[in-house]
Amino acid sequence: MFDVLVYLYENYWRPDACPDHAQLTRKLSAVGFENDEIEEALTWLEGLSHAVKSHAGTQSPGSMRVYTQAEQDQLGEECIGFISFLESAGVLPAPMREIVIDRAMASNAGGPVRLEDLKIIVLMVFWSLGEEPDALILDELFVDAADRLIH
């Protein structure tokens, strides 16, 4: 599923630039994606669209997000830490954080979500809102930590 999402991000500047469901399915199939993977990704994107519409609002500056046990199990320490990092950097406002958590919980990871997959989810949330993340955040989302050069 995540490979399909990355393909969509790289080839369509916004969700509304994508062709209709049937045409997009044919196009993705022609590129080489499996039908199950395509359907899972498109269903996930439909859920993203609904989450974006329903998660509007603000959060008090002094408030704190408490993760449920199910969220802790699905996200794991590393992903929760990454979400906290993005929040503290001022890049992921509370409504976007909630969409990221919602979509991470909706992924069929079969265990804790991998950090690489969470980064794709964050990227897709920005994409769905028509926002371009800051260049430093894009670097954080795309470059593998093992490939980073320390100066």
C-alpha positions in Angstrom: 0.0 0.0 0.0 2.7 2.5 0.9 4.4 2.1 -2.5 1.2 3.1 -4.2 0.9 6.1 -1.9 4.5 7.2 -2.7 3.7 6.8 -6.4 0.7 9.0 -6.1 2.6 11.7 -4.1 5.3 11.7 -6.7 3.0 11.9 -9.7 0.0 14.0 -8.7 0.5 17.4 -7.0 -2.8 17.1 -5.1 -5.5 14.5 -4.5 -7.9 16.4 -6.8 -5.4 16.1 -9.6 -5.8 12.3 -9.6 -8.1 10.7 -12.1 -11.3 9.0 -11.0 -11.2 5.8 -9.1 -11.6 3.4 -12.1 -9.1 5.2 -14.3 -6.6 5.5 -11.4 -6.9 1.8 -10.7 -6.2 1.0 -14.4 -3.2 3.4 -14.4 -1.7 2.0 -11.2 -2.3 -1.6 -12.5 -0.5 -0.7 -15.8 2.4 0.7 -13.8 2.8 -2.7 -12.1 1.0 -2.5 -8.8 -1.1 -5.5 -7.6 -4.9 -5.1 -7.4 -5.0 -5.8 -3.7 -2.4 -3.2 -3.0 -4.2 -0.6 -5.2 -7.6 -1.2 -3.5 -6.0 -1.0 0.0 -4.3 2.3 -0.9 -7.4 3.8 -2.5 -9.6 2.8 0.5 -7.0 4.3 2.8 -7.0 7.5 0.8 -10.8 7.7 1.0 -10.5 7.4 4.7 -7.9 10.2 4.6 -10.3 12.4 2.8 -13.0 11.8 5.4 -10.4 12.4 8.2 -9.3 15.7 6.7 -12.9 16.9 6.6 -13.7 15.9 10.1 -10.6 16.9 12.0 -10.9 20.7 12.1 -10.4 22.6 15.3 -7.9 24.0 17.7 -6.1 22.9 20.8 -5.3 24.9 23.8 -1.6 25.8 24.0 -1.2 24.1 27.4 -3.0 20.9 26.4 -1.2 17.5 26.1 -2.0 14.5 23.9 -2.4 11.3 25.8 -2.2 8.1 23.6 -4.6 5.2 24.3 -3.2 1.8 24.8 -4.3 0.7 21.3 -2.5 3.8 19.8 0.6 3.0 21.8 0.5 -0.6 20.6 -0.1 0.3 16.9 2.3 3.3 16.8 5.1 2.1 19.0 7.6 4.3 20.9 9.6 5.3 17.8 6.5 6.6 15.9 5.1 8.4 18.9 8.5 10.0 19.4 8.6 11.1 15.8 5.1 12.6 16.0 6.2 14.5 19.2 9.3 15.7 17.4 7.2 17.1 14.5 4.8 18.8 17.0 7.6 20.3 19.0 9.3 21.6 15.8 6.0 23.4 15.1 5.5 21.5 11.8 2.6 19.3 12.8 -0.3 21.2 14.4 -2.8 19.3 16.6 -5.5 18.8 13.9 -2.9 17.4 11.5 -1.4 15.2 14.3 -4.9 13.7 14.9 -5.2 12.9 11.1 -1.8 11.3 11.1 -2.7 9.2 14.2 -6.1 8.3 12.6 -4.5 7.1 9.4 -1.7 5.3 11.1 -4.3 3.4 13.1 -6.2 2.6 9.8 -3.1 1.1 8.2 -2.9 -2.6 8.1 0.6 -2.9 9.4 0.0 -6.1 11.3 1.8 -4.8 14.3 3.5 -1.5 15.2 3.7 0.9 12.3 7.2 1.2 11.0 8.7 4.7 11.2 9.3 4.7 7.4 5.6 4.0 6.9 4.6 6.7 9.4 6.7 9.2 7.5 4.8 8.4 4.3 1.5 8.9 6.3 2.7 12.3 7.4 3.7 13.2 3.8 0.2 12.1 2.6 -1.5 14.2 5.2 0.4 17.3 4.0 -0.4 16.2 0.4 -4.1 15.8 1.1 -4.3 19.3 2.6 -2.4 20.8 -0.4 0.4 21.9 1.8 4.1 21.5 1.1 6.2 20.6 4.1 9.2 22.7 5.0 12.4 21.7 3.1 14.0 20.4 6.3 11.0 18.3 7.2 10.9 16.9 3.6 14.5 15.9 4.2 13.5 14.2 7.5 10.7 12.4 5.7 12.6 11.2 2.7 16.2 10.6 3.8 17.0 7.4 5.6 18.9 8.1 8.9 21.6 5.6 7.9 22.3 7.7 4.7 22.7 11.0 6.5 26.1 12.6 6.6 27.2 14.1 9.9 29.4 17.2 9.5 
